[in-house]
């Protein structure tokens, strides 16, 4: 299934991605990880920016912590290898650095920072040597998926969850 999600040019795979996205968007970390698996890095970066608009809760930070641990697992070996090609995957860098900016100073922060620092020097050398010779690989521009619509759906679902949580807290507060 992971390989299918990487081929968003195929209409069946695109439909699978959209269905998973719409059901997983109740959990920001799950939605983000789906985008990483599908190599939809432009949209993953867009989601990280949307995370900053949402209420950052302890639960959210715990989920992001687990995601950072998952990024270090064998499932994401391909993603980590793509960090060696910064001109081909600039949005991957942006979304991971964006995630780093959301995290408080913690073990997850240190893990992700160390991973990004381990390729930063190589990335700078590569950029100097290659310049802008390589084409930027963007799933978003090639797949014909309406990522703007998906981002709006994500934000709507997340705001509904926030509203529901606030209502729950207010109803449980003694008067």
OpenMM code with the backbone's topology and positions (N, CA, C; nanometers):
from openmm import Vec3, app, unit

residues = "UNK UNK UNK UNK UNK UNK UNK UNK UNK UNK UNK UNK UNK UNK UNK UNK UNK UNK UNK UNK UNK UNK UNK UNK UNK UNK UNK UNK UNK UNK UNK UNK UNK UNK UNK UNK UNK UNK UNK UNK UNK UNK UNK UNK UNK UNK UNK UNK UNK UNK UNK UNK UNK UNK UNK UNK UNK UNK UNK UNK UNK UNK UNK UNK UNK UNK UNK UNK UNK UNK UNK UNK UNK UNK UNK UNK UNK UNK UNK UNK UNK UNK UNK UNK UNK UNK UNK UNK UNK UNK UNK UNK UNK UNK UNK UNK UNK UNK UNK UNK UNK UNK UNK UNK UNK UNK UNK UNK UNK UNK UNK UNK UNK UNK UNK UNK UNK UNK UNK UNK UNK UNK UNK UNK UNK UNK UNK UNK UNK UNK UNK UNK UNK UNK UNK UNK UNK UNK UNK UNK UNK UNK UNK UNK UNK UNK UNK UNK UNK UNK UNK UNK UNK UNK UNK UNK UNK UNK UNK UNK UNK UNK UNK UNK UNK UNK UNK UNK UNK UNK UNK UNK UNK UNK UNK".split()
positions = [
    Vec3(0.0822, -0.1190, 0.0000),
    Vec3(0.0000, 0.0000, 0.0000),
    Vec3(0.0870, 0.1259, 0.0000),
    Vec3(0.2018, 0.1225, 0.0703),
    Vec3(0.2900, 0.2396, 0.0712),
    Vec3(0.3359, 0.2742, -0.0696),
    Vec3(0.3679, 0.1723, -0.1475),
    Vec3(0.4124, 0.1972, -0.2853),
    Vec3(0.2995, 0.2584, -0.3681),
    Vec3(0.1768, 0.2131, -0.3453),
    Vec3(0.0622, 0.2696, -0.4167),
    Vec3(0.0454, 0.4172, -0.3839),
    Vec3(0.0663, 0.4524, -0.2579),
    Vec3(0.0501, 0.5916, -0.2169),
    Vec3(0.1575, 0.6820, -0.2763),
    Vec3(0.2688, 0.6252, -0.3165),
    Vec3(0.3752, 0.7047, -0.3782),
    Vec3(0.3470, 0.7327, -0.5253),
    Vec3(0.2497, 0.6628, -0.5821),
    Vec3(0.2160, 0.6789, -0.7236),
    Vec3(0.0810, 0.7489, -0.7357),
    Vec3(0.0785, 0.8785, -0.7071),
    Vec3(-0.0477, 0.9525, -0.7095),
    Vec3(-0.0902, 0.9930, -0.8500),
    Vec3(-0.0140, 0.9541, -0.9503),
    Vec3(-0.0566, 0.9774, -1.0881),
    Vec3(-0.1609, 0.8747, -1.1302),
    Vec3(-0.1605, 0.7589, -1.0670),
    Vec3(-0.2576, 0.6529, -1.0925),
    Vec3(-0.3894, 0.6916, -1.0247),
    Vec3(-0.5007, 0.6875, -1.0985),
    Vec3(-0.6287, 0.7347, -1.0434),
    Vec3(-0.6759, 0.6526, -0.9234),
    Vec3(-0.6521, 0.5214, -0.9245),
    Vec3(-0.6912, 0.4387, -0.8095),
    Vec3(-0.6101, 0.4752, -0.6856),
    Vec3(-0.4830, 0.4992, -0.7042),
    Vec3(-0.3953, 0.5345, -0.5922),
    Vec3(-0.4296, 0.6739, -0.5397),
    Vec3(-0.4650, 0.7629, -0.6329),
    Vec3(-0.5057, 0.8981, -0.5945),
    Vec3(-0.6332, 0.8919, -0.5106),
    Vec3(-0.7284, 0.8092, -0.5515),
    Vec3(-0.8534, 0.7917, -0.4763),
    Vec3(-0.8252, 0.7351, -0.3380),
    Vec3(-0.7356, 0.6381, -0.3301),
    Vec3(-0.6966, 0.5812, -0.2011),
    Vec3(-0.6393, 0.6903, -0.1104),
    Vec3(-0.5496, 0.7713, -0.1644),
    Vec3(-0.4891, 0.8790, -0.0861),
    Vec3(-0.5958, 0.9745, -0.0329),
    Vec3(-0.6856, 1.0170, -0.1191),
    Vec3(-0.7890, 1.1131, -0.0784),
    Vec3(-0.8788, 1.0536, 0.0292),
    Vec3(-0.9179, 0.9279, 0.0133),
    Vec3(-1.0027, 0.8628, 0.1152),
    Vec3(-0.9302, 0.8510, 0.2487),
    Vec3(-0.8057, 0.8087, 0.2450),
    Vec3(-0.7277, 0.7996, 0.3691),
    Vec3(-0.7108, 0.9378, 0.4318),
    Vec3(-0.6805, 1.0349, 0.3495),
    Vec3(-0.6592, 1.1711, 0.3984),
    Vec3(-0.7830, 1.2217, 0.4724),
    Vec3(-0.8978, 1.2075, 0.4083),
    Vec3(-1.0209, 1.2605, 0.4686),
    Vec3(-1.0590, 1.1881, 0.5968),
    Vec3(-1.0228, 1.0624, 0.6091),
    Vec3(-1.0534, 0.9914, 0.7338),
    Vec3(-0.9433, 1.0114, 0.8381),
    Vec3(-0.8215, 1.0317, 0.7969),
    Vec3(-0.7104, 1.0489, 0.8911),
    Vec3(-0.6959, 1.1928, 0.9394),
    Vec3(-0.7618, 1.2880, 0.8748),
    Vec3(-0.7386, 1.4280, 0.9106),
    Vec3(-0.7935, 1.4642, 1.0486),
    Vec3(-0.8562, 1.3695, 1.1163),
    Vec3(-0.8979, 1.3923, 1.2548),
    Vec3(-0.7768, 1.3938, 1.3474),
    Vec3(-0.6645, 1.3433, 1.2993),
    Vec3(-0.5408, 1.3415, 1.3766),
    Vec3(-0.4314, 1.4087, 1.2927),
    Vec3(-0.3870, 1.5282, 1.3327),
    Vec3(-0.2882, 1.6006, 1.2518),
    Vec3(-0.1609, 1.5212, 1.2225),
    Vec3(-0.1091, 1.4500, 1.3206),
    Vec3(0.0148, 1.3743, 1.2992),
    Vec3(-0.0063, 1.2628, 1.1970),
    Vec3(-0.1222, 1.1993, 1.2007),
    Vec3(-0.1525, 1.0934, 1.1034),
    Vec3(-0.1625, 1.1503, 0.9625),
    Vec3(-0.2274, 1.2653, 0.9508),
    Vec3(-0.2417, 1.3291, 0.8203),
    Vec3(-0.1046, 1.3656, 0.7645),
    Vec3(-0.0216, 1.4219, 0.8502),
    Vec3(0.1136, 1.4602, 0.8105),
    Vec3(0.1940, 1.3376, 0.7675),
    Vec3(0.1847, 1.2298, 0.8451),
    Vec3(0.2610, 1.1087, 0.8108),
    Vec3(0.2114, 1.0481, 0.6798),
    Vec3(0.0811, 1.0556, 0.6533),
    Vec3(0.0278, 1.0086, 0.5254),
    Vec3(0.0921, 1.0862, 0.4104),
    Vec3(0.1033, 1.2167, 0.4269),
    Vec3(0.1664, 1.2983, 0.3225),
    Vec3(0.3135, 1.2620, 0.3052),
    Vec3(0.3815, 1.2313, 0.4153),
    Vec3(0.5214, 1.1888, 0.4045),
    Vec3(0.5317, 1.0564, 0.3299),
    Vec3(0.4446, 0.9622, 0.3635),
    Vec3(0.4463, 0.8313, 0.2969),
    Vec3(0.4193, 0.8467, 0.1474),
    Vec3(0.3257, 0.9363, 0.1125),
    Vec3(0.2895, 0.9578, -0.0276),
    Vec3(0.3884, 1.0502, -0.0996),
    Vec3(0.4880, 1.0975, -0.0266),
    Vec3(0.5866, 1.1911, -0.0802),
    Vec3(0.5221, 1.3199, -0.1296),
    Vec3(0.4119, 1.3582, -0.0665),
    Vec3(0.3435, 1.4840, -0.0961),
    Vec3(0.4011, 1.5907, -0.0028),
    Vec3(0.5285, 1.6215, -0.0230),
    Vec3(0.6023, 1.7065, 0.0699),
    Vec3(0.5566, 1.8519, 0.0666),
    Vec3(0.5141, 1.9008, -0.0498),
    Vec3(0.4623, 2.0377, -0.0564),
    Vec3(0.3420, 2.0513, 0.0363),
    Vec3(0.2531, 1.9540, 0.0286),
    Vec3(0.1330, 1.9591, 0.1124),
    Vec3(0.1673, 1.9339, 0.2593),
    Vec3(0.2639, 1.8484, 0.2861),
    Vec3(0.3070, 1.8254, 0.4247),
    Vec3(0.3552, 1.9565, 0.4857),
    Vec3(0.4280, 2.0350, 0.4071),
    Vec3(0.4736, 2.1654, 0.4563),
    Vec3(0.3542, 2.2576, 0.4810),
    Vec3(0.2593, 2.2546, 0.3906),
    Vec3(0.1380, 2.3354, 0.4073),
    Vec3(0.0658, 2.2964, 0.5366),
    Vec3(0.0603, 2.1671, 0.5654),
    Vec3(-0.0025, 2.1203, 0.6896),
    Vec3(0.0722, 2.1704, 0.8125),
    Vec3(0.2047, 2.1661, 0.8086),
    Vec3(0.2830, 2.2153, 0.9226),
    Vec3(0.2491, 2.3618, 0.9492),
    Vec3(0.2356, 2.4387, 0.8440),
    Vec3(0.1973, 2.5796, 0.8606),
    Vec3(0.0581, 2.5910, 0.9219),
    Vec3(-0.0324, 2.5022, 0.8838),
    Vec3(-0.1679, 2.5019, 0.9408),
    Vec3(-0.1650, 2.4597, 1.0876),
    Vec3(-0.0723, 2.3702, 1.1239),
    Vec3(-0.0606, 2.3288, 1.2641),
    Vec3(-0.0386, 2.4508, 1.3528),
    Vec3(0.0376, 2.5466, 1.3037),
    Vec3(0.0672, 2.6663, 1.3823),
    Vec3(-0.0588, 2.7490, 1.4076),
    Vec3(-0.1604, 2.7337, 1.3234),
    Vec3(-0.2868, 2.8053, 1.3412),
    Vec3(-0.3770, 2.7369, 1.4431),
    Vec3(-0.3484, 2.6103, 1.4720),
    Vec3(-0.4319, 2.5326, 1.5631),
    Vec3(-0.3800, 2.5446, 1.7057),
    Vec3(-0.4636, 2.5040, 1.7986),
    Vec3(-0.4224, 2.5005, 1.9379),
    Vec3(-0.3251, 2.3842, 1.9563),
    Vec3(-0.2067, 2.4149, 2.0045),
    Vec3(-0.1056, 2.3116, 2.0278),
    Vec3(-0.1295, 2.2546, 2.1675),
    Vec3(-0.1745, 2.1305, 2.1720),
    Vec3(-0.2057, 2.0655, 2.2993),
    Vec3(-0.0973, 1.9642, 2.3345),
    Vec3(-0.1008, 1.9182, 2.4577),
    Vec3(-0.0072, 1.8143, 2.5005),
    Vec3(-0.0277, 1.6893, 2.4153),
    Vec3(-0.1534, 1.6541, 2.3890),
    Vec3(-0.1833, 1.5371, 2.3057),
    Vec3(-0.1228, 1.5495, 2.1670),
    Vec3(-0.1333, 1.6685, 2.1083),
    Vec3(-0.0751, 1.6939, 1.9763),
    Vec3(0.0764, 1.6742, 1.9814),
    Vec3(0.1405, 1.7296, 2.0841),
    Vec3(0.2859, 1.7177, 2.0963),
    Vec3(0.3296, 1.5733, 2.1171),
    Vec3(0.2494, 1.4967, 2.1904),
    Vec3(0.2798, 1.3539, 2.2090),
    Vec3(0.2734, 1.2817, 2.0744),
    Vec3(0.1724, 1.3142, 1.9935),
    Vec3(0.1597, 1.2524, 1.8607),
    Vec3(0.2777, 1.2894, 1.7710),
    Vec3(0.3202, 1.4141, 1.7763),
    Vec3(0.4345, 1.4574, 1.6956),
    Vec3(0.5617, 1.3875, 1.7436),
    Vec3(0.5738, 1.3706, 1.8748),
    Vec3(0.6878, 1.2977, 1.9312),
    Vec3(0.6932, 1.1555, 1.8753),
    Vec3(0.5776, 1.0889, 1.8721),
    Vec3(0.5708, 0.9527, 1.8171),
    Vec3(0.6056, 0.9524, 1.6684),
    Vec3(0.5611, 1.0563, 1.5977),
    Vec3(0.5909, 1.0666, 1.4549),
    Vec3(0.7414, 1.0800, 1.4313),
    Vec3(0.8077, 1.1603, 1.5133),
    Vec3(0.9532, 1.1752, 1.4995),
    Vec3(1.0213, 1.0403, 1.5214),
    Vec3(0.9742, 0.9658, 1.6197),
    Vec3(1.0297, 0.8319, 1.6427),
    Vec3(1.0049, 0.7422, 1.5214),
    Vec3(0.8861, 0.7548, 1.4618),
    Vec3(0.8518, 0.6754, 1.3440),
    Vec3(0.9408, 0.7120, 1.2246),
    Vec3(0.9725, 0.8405, 1.2112),
    Vec3(1.0601, 0.8844, 1.1022),
    Vec3(1.1966, 0.8169, 1.1123),
    Vec3(1.2364, 0.7823, 1.2329),
    Vec3(1.3644, 0.7145, 1.2544),
    Vec3(1.3547, 0.5630, 1.2331),
    Vec3(1.2358, 0.5125, 1.2038),
    Vec3(1.2162, 0.3684, 1.1857),
    Vec3(1.2429, 0.3279, 1.0404),
    Vec3(1.2521, 0.1967, 1.0150),
    Vec3(1.2770, 0.1484, 0.8778),
    Vec3(1.1708, 0.1916, 0.7761),
    Vec3(1.0488, 0.2165, 0.8200),
    Vec3(0.9428, 0.2571, 0.7271),
    Vec3(0.9824, 0.3829, 0.6498),
    Vec3(1.0544, 0.4722, 0.7159),
    Vec3(1.0902, 0.5996, 0.6541),
    Vec3(1.2365, 0.6064, 0.6083),
    Vec3(1.2981, 0.4921, 0.5838),
    Vec3(1.4359, 0.4920, 0.5339),
    Vec3(1.4453, 0.5682, 0.4019),
    Vec3(1.3500, 0.5468, 0.3139),
    Vec3(1.3501, 0.6162, 0.1847),
    Vec3(1.3443, 0.7667, 0.2012),
    Vec3(1.2618, 0.8127, 0.2929),
    Vec3(1.2512, 0.9556, 0.3204),
    Vec3(1.3860, 1.0092, 0.3694),
    Vec3(1.4477, 0.9374, 0.4607),
    Vec3(1.5768, 0.9827, 0.5133),
    Vec3(1.6817, 0.9871, 0.4020),
    Vec3(1.6764, 0.8929, 0.3104),
    Vec3(1.7703, 0.8935, 0.1974),
    Vec3(1.7434, 1.0129, 0.1051),
    Vec3(1.6172, 1.0528, 0.0933),
    Vec3(1.5838, 1.1684, 0.0097),
    Vec3(1.6417, 1.2977, 0.0664),
    Vec3(1.6722, 1.2980, 0.1960),
    Vec3(1.7370, 1.4154, 0.2551),
    Vec3(1.8750, 1.4402, 0.1937),
    Vec3(1.9293, 1.3397, 0.1276),
    Vec3(2.0590, 1.3547, 0.0611),
    Vec3(2.0472, 1.4285, -0.0723),
    Vec3(1.9232, 1.4560, -0.1155),
    Vec3(1.9001, 1.5249, -0.2426),
    Vec3(1.8177, 1.6518, -0.2186),
    Vec3(1.8775, 1.7540, -0.1587),
    Vec3(1.8015, 1.8733, -0.1203),
    Vec3(1.7402, 1.9508, -0.2367),
    Vec3(1.8046, 1.9501, -0.3528),
    Vec3(1.7463, 2.0243, -0.4646),
    Vec3(1.6275, 1.9510, -0.5249),
    Vec3(1.6240, 1.8218, -0.5090),
    Vec3(1.5130, 1.7431, -0.5624),
    Vec3(1.3933, 1.7424, -0.4668),
    Vec3(1.4202, 1.7541, -0.3369),
    Vec3(1.3136, 1.7466, -0.2363),
    Vec3(1.3196, 1.8642, -0.1381),
    Vec3(1.3145, 1.9878, -0.1877),
    Vec3(1.3244, 2.1017, -0.0954),
    Vec3(1.2078, 2.1096, 0.0031),
    Vec3(1.0897, 2.0672, -0.0390),
    Vec3(0.9739, 2.0731, 0.0508),
    Vec3(0.9844, 1.9723, 0.1645),
    Vec3(1.0591, 1.8654, 0.1442),
    Vec3(1.0829, 1.7700, 0.2523),
    Vec3(1.1596, 1.8395, 0.3643),
    Vec3(1.2613, 1.9139, 0.3262),
    Vec3(1.3365, 1.9896, 0.4265),
    Vec3(1.2461, 2.0897, 0.4975),
    Vec3(1.1681, 2.1631, 0.4195),
    Vec3(1.0819, 2.2649, 0.4789),
    Vec3(0.9829, 2.2040, 0.5773),
    Vec3(0.9222, 2.0916, 0.5426),
    Vec3(0.8218, 2.0339, 0.6329),
    Vec3(0.8866, 1.9769, 0.7584),
    Vec3(1.0056, 1.9185, 0.7463),
    Vec3(1.0722, 1.8644, 0.8655),
    Vec3(1.1263, 1.9759, 0.9547),
    Vec3(1.1806, 2.0811, 0.8945),
    Vec3(1.2236, 2.1953, 0.9761),
    Vec3(1.1027, 2.2654, 1.0381),
    Vec3(0.9911, 2.2714, 0.9663),
    Vec3(0.8680, 2.3276, 1.0226),
    Vec3(0.8212, 2.2481, 1.1429),
    Vec3(0.8267, 2.1172, 1.1318),
    Vec3(0.7919, 2.0293, 1.2439),
    Vec3(0.8852, 2.0558, 1.3619),
    Vec3(1.0118, 2.0727, 1.3332),
    Vec3(1.1105, 2.1020, 1.4375),
    Vec3(1.0750, 2.2317, 1.5106),
    Vec3(1.0284, 2.3318, 1.4370),
    Vec3(0.9931, 2.4602, 1.4981),
    Vec3(0.8708, 2.4497, 1.5891),
    Vec3(0.7845, 2.3523, 1.5644),
    Vec3(0.6657, 2.3336, 1.6488),
    Vec3(0.6976, 2.2628, 1.7798),
    Vec3(0.8032, 2.1830, 1.7789),
    Vec3(0.8359, 2.1016, 1.8963),
    Vec3(0.9030, 2.1842, 2.0053),
    Vec3(0.8665, 2.1598, 2.1308),
    Vec3(0.9439, 2.2197, 2.2401),
    Vec3(1.0776, 2.1462, 2.2507),
    Vec3(1.1708, 2.2031, 2.3239),
    Vec3(1.3006, 2.1381, 2.3448),
    Vec3(1.2758, 2.0075, 2.4195),
    Vec3(1.2910, 1.8968, 2.3511),
    Vec3(1.2604, 1.7654, 2.4081),
    Vec3(1.3461, 1.6614, 2.3374),
    Vec3(1.3276, 1.5364, 2.3749),
    Vec3(1.4009, 1.4288, 2.3073),
    Vec3(1.3658, 1.4233, 2.1587),
    Vec3(1.2370, 1.4413, 2.1274),
    Vec3(1.1953, 1.4388, 1.9866),
    Vec3(1.2601, 1.5540, 1.9101),
    Vec3(1.2658, 1.6713, 1.9724),
    Vec3(1.3304, 1.7868, 1.9110),
    Vec3(1.4768, 1.7543, 1.8804),
    Vec3(1.5465, 1.6995, 1.9787),
    Vec3(1.6884, 1.6664, 1.9619),
    Vec3(1.7086, 1.5606, 1.8530),
    Vec3(1.6213, 1.4605, 1.8509),
    Vec3(1.6319, 1.3543, 1.7501),
    Vec3(1.6174, 1.4110, 1.6096),
    Vec3(1.5132, 1.4919, 1.5897),
    Vec3(1.4891, 1.5492, 1.4573),
    Vec3(1.5984, 1.6494, 1.4212),
    Vec3(1.6387, 1.7313, 1.5170),
    Vec3(1.7462, 1.8283, 1.4925),
    Vec3(1.8753, 1.7561, 1.4525),
    Vec3(1.9074, 1.6492, 1.5230),
    Vec3(2.0282, 1.5728, 1.4901),
    Vec3(2.0201, 1.5123, 1.3505),
    Vec3(1.9032, 1.4616, 1.3147),
    Vec3(1.8853, 1.4034, 1.1809),
    Vec3(1.9059, 1.5112, 1.0747),
    Vec3(1.8440, 1.6253, 1.0930),
    Vec3(1.8563, 1.7323, 0.9941),
    Vec3(1.9981, 1.7890, 0.9911),
    Vec3(2.0608, 1.8004, 1.1064),
    Vec3(2.1991, 1.8494, 1.1104),
    Vec3(2.2958, 1.7515, 1.0444),
    Vec3(2.2638, 1.6236, 1.0509),
    Vec3(2.3546, 1.5236, 0.9930),
    Vec3(2.3619, 1.5327, 0.8414),
    Vec3(2.2631, 1.5923, 0.7798),
    Vec3(2.2660, 1.6071, 0.6339),
    Vec3(2.2788, 1.7528, 0.5911),
    Vec3(2.2759, 1.8454, 0.6860),
    Vec3(2.2789, 1.9876, 0.6516),
    Vec3(2.4056, 2.0256, 0.5756),
    Vec3(2.5203, 1.9850, 0.6238),
    Vec3(2.6465, 2.0189, 0.5580),
    Vec3(2.6528, 1.9571, 0.4192),
    Vec3(2.6139, 1.8309, 0.4095),
    Vec3(2.6115, 1.7649, 0.2794),
    Vec3(2.5168, 1.8385, 0.1856),
    Vec3(2.4020, 1.8787, 0.2376),
    Vec3(2.3046, 1.9506, 0.1567),
    Vec3(2.3588, 2.0824, 0.1051),
    Vec3(2.4316, 2.1543, 0.1887),
    Vec3(2.4895, 2.2816, 0.1468),
    Vec3(2.5941, 2.2606, 0.0377),
    Vec3(2.6772, 2.1603, 0.0534),
    Vec3(2.7780, 2.1287, -0.0483),
    Vec3(2.7092, 2.0911, -0.1787),
    Vec3(2.6074, 2.0083, -0.1684),
    Vec3(2.5345, 1.9633, -0.2867),
    Vec3(2.4714, 2.0821, -0.3591),
    Vec3(2.4128, 2.1736, -0.2832),
    Vec3(2.3510, 2.2910, -0.3433),
    Vec3(2.4544, 2.3767, -0.4158),
    Vec3(2.5706, 2.3914, -0.3571),
    Vec3(2.6759, 2.4696, -0.4213),
    Vec3(2.7213, 2.4056, -0.5519),
    Vec3(2.7339, 2.2751, -0.5527),
    Vec3(2.7826, 2.2034, -0.6701),
    Vec3(2.6758, 2.1972, -0.7794),
    Vec3(2.5554, 2.1631, -0.7401),
    Vec3(2.4501, 2.1406, -0.8383),
    Vec3(2.3785, 2.2680, -0.8810),
    Vec3(2.3698, 2.3657, -0.7905),
    Vec3(2.2933, 2.4858, -0.8212),
    Vec3(2.1487, 2.4485, -0.8438),
    Vec3(2.0919, 2.5026, -0.9472),
    Vec3(1.9519, 2.4732, -0.9764),
    Vec3(1.9400, 2.3856, -1.1003),
    Vec3(2.0361, 2.2956, -1.1218),
    Vec3(2.0379, 2.2124, -1.2422),
    Vec3(1.9266, 2.1088, -1.2452),
    Vec3(1.8956, 2.0509, -1.1281),
    Vec3(1.7975, 1.9425, -1.1255),
    Vec3(1.6559, 1.9978, -1.1186),
    Vec3(1.5635, 1.9246, -1.1774),
    Vec3(1.4226, 1.9604, -1.1674),
    Vec3(1.3729, 1.9284, -1.0282),
    Vec3(1.2907, 2.0171, -0.9749),
    Vec3(1.2311, 1.9922, -0.8438),
    Vec3(1.1196, 1.8905, -0.8616),
    Vec3(1.1204, 1.7864, -0.7792),
    Vec3(1.0206, 1.6797, -0.7857),
    Vec3(0.9029, 1.7189, -0.6982),
    Vec3(0.7874, 1.7420, -0.7571),
    Vec3(0.6708, 1.7826, -0.6803),
    Vec3(0.5519, 1.6945, -0.7149),
    Vec3(0.5156, 1.6094, -0.6206),
    Vec3(0.3976, 1.5253, -0.6380),
    Vec3(0.2757, 1.6138, -0.6558),
    Vec3(0.2716, 1.7225, -0.5796),
    Vec3(0.1557, 1.8106, -0.5811),
    Vec3(0.1289, 1.8646, -0.7207),
    Vec3(0.2317, 1.9014, -0.7937),
    Vec3(0.2111, 1.9597, -0.9255),
    Vec3(0.1787, 1.8549, -1.0317),
    Vec3(0.2105, 1.7288, -1.0058),
    Vec3(0.1918, 1.6252, -1.1069),
    Vec3(0.0665, 1.5405, -1.0873),
    Vec3(0.0104, 1.5362, -0.9688),
    Vec3(-0.0923, 1.4374, -0.9374),
    Vec3(-0.2352, 1.4807, -0.9682),
    Vec3(-0.2595, 1.6079, -0.9874),
    Vec3(-0.3938, 1.6611, -1.0117),
    Vec3(-0.4868, 1.6431, -0.8921),
    Vec3(-0.4308, 1.6222, -0.7741),
    Vec3(-0.5114, 1.6195, -0.6515),
    Vec3(-0.5303, 1.7638, -0.6081),
    Vec3(-0.6510, 1.7976, -0.5679),
    Vec3(-0.6788, 1.9329, -0.5209),
    Vec3(-0.6348, 1.9444, -0.3749),
    Vec3(-0.5071, 1.9747, -0.3542),
    Vec3(-0.4525, 1.9829, -0.2191),
    Vec3(-0.5083, 2.1028, -0.1429),
    Vec3(-0.5485, 2.2075, -0.2128),
    Vec3(-0.6091, 2.3227, -0.1459),
    Vec3(-0.7395, 2.2810, -0.0797),
    Vec3(-0.8188, 2.2030, -0.1509),
    Vec3(-0.9446, 2.1525, -0.0952),
    Vec3(-0.9180, 2.0599, 0.0241),
    Vec3(-0.8183, 1.9741, 0.0115),
    Vec3(-0.7849, 1.8838, 0.1222),
    Vec3(-0.7369, 1.9622, 0.2441),
    Vec3(-0.6573, 2.0658, 0.2217),
    Vec3(-0.6094, 2.1483, 0.3336),
    Vec3(-0.7264, 2.2164, 0.4034),
    Vec3(-0.8222, 2.2641, 0.3257),
    Vec3(-0.9402, 2.3278, 0.3853),
    Vec3(-1.0214, 2.2260, 0.4646),
    Vec3(-1.0353, 2.1055, 0.4113),
    Vec3(-1.1062, 1.9984, 0.4826),
    Vec3(-1.0353, 1.9676, 0.6142),
    Vec3(-0.9037, 1.9580, 0.6101),
    Vec3(-0.8242, 1.9321, 0.7308),
    Vec3(-0.8497, 2.0401, 0.8358),
    Vec3(-0.8427, 2.1663, 0.7947),
    Vec3(-0.8612, 2.2770, 0.8881),
    Vec3(-1.0021, 2.2776, 0.9456),
    Vec3(-1.1020, 2.2497, 0.8639),
    Vec3(-1.2405, 2.2439, 0.9109),
    Vec3(-1.2578, 2.1349, 1.0161),
    Vec3(-1.2041, 2.0175, 0.9905),
    Vec3(-1.2142, 1.9061, 1.0859),
    Vec3(-1.1425, 1.9407, 1.2158),
    Vec3(-1.0232, 1.9972, 1.2052),
    Vec3(-0.9467, 2.0306, 1.3257),
    Vec3(-1.0154, 2.1388, 1.4083),
    Vec3(-1.0730, 2.2387, 1.3427),
    Vec3(-1.1443, 2.3442, 1.4164),
    Vec3(-1.2699, 2.2893, 1.4823),
    Vec3(-1.3358, 2.1940, 1.4178),
    Vec3(-1.4525, 2.1296, 1.4791),
    Vec3(-1.4101, 2.0537, 1.6045),
    Vec3(-1.2973, 1.9852, 1.5987),
    Vec3(-1.2452, 1.9147, 1.7168),
    Vec3(-1.2129, 2.0129, 1.8288),
    Vec3(-1.1498, 2.1248, 1.7946),
    Vec3(-1.1163, 2.2248, 1.8959),
    Vec3(-1.2420, 2.2810, 1.9607),
    Vec3(-1.3407, 2.3108, 1.8787),
    Vec3(-1.4667, 2.3638, 1.9306),
    Vec3(-1.5339, 2.2631, 2.0231),
    Vec3(-1.5346, 2.1386, 1.9813),
    Vec3(-1.5943, 2.0325, 2.0623),
    Vec3(-1.5193, 2.0169, 2.1948),
    Vec3(-1.3877, 2.0225, 2.1905),
    Vec3(-1.3081, 2.0111, 2.3131),
    Vec3(-1.3327, 2.1282, 2.4072),
    Vec3(-1.3444, 2.2493, 2.3528),
    Vec3(-1.3732, 2.3663, 2.4368),
    Vec3(-1.5103, 2.3531, 2.5013),
    Vec3(-1.6081, 2.3089, 2.4217),
    Vec3(-1.7438, 2.2917, 2.4737),
    Vec3(-1.7440, 2.1881, 2.5860),
    Vec3(-1.6698, 2.0806, 2.5672),
    Vec3(-1.6607, 1.9748, 2.6679),
    Vec3(-1.5990, 2.0282, 2.7968),
    Vec3(-1.4915, 2.1062, 2.7842),
    Vec3(-1.4258, 2.1636, 2.9023),
    Vec3(-1.5205, 2.2585, 2.9749),
    Vec3(-1.5915, 2.3411, 2.8987),
    Vec3(-1.6855, 2.4357, 2.9600),
    Vec3(-1.7991, 2.3641, 3.0312),
    Vec3(-1.8482, 2.2560, 2.9720),
    Vec3(-1.9599, 2.1833, 3.0334),
    Vec3(-1.9159, 2.1060, 3.1573),
    Vec3(-1.7864, 2.0729, 3.1657),
    Vec3(-1.7356, 1.9995, 3.2817),
    Vec3(-1.6883, 2.0918, 3.3932),
    Vec3(-1.6747, 2.2199, 3.3641),
    Vec3(-1.6279, 2.3159, 3.4637),
    Vec3(-1.7400, 2.3451, 3.5628),
    Vec3(-1.7130, 2.3283, 3.6942),
    Vec3(-1.8154, 2.3579, 3.7946),
    Vec3(-1.8461, 2.5073, 3.7959),
    Vec3(-1.9719, 2.5376, 3.8173),
    Vec3(-2.0131, 2.6793, 3.8177),
    Vec3(-2.0494, 2.7256, 3.9536),
] * unit.nanometer
topology = app.Topology()
chain = topology.addChain("A")
for resn in residues:
    res = topology.addResidue(resn, chain)
    for name in ("N", "CA", "C"):
        topology.addAtom(name, app.Element.getBySymbol(name[0]), res)
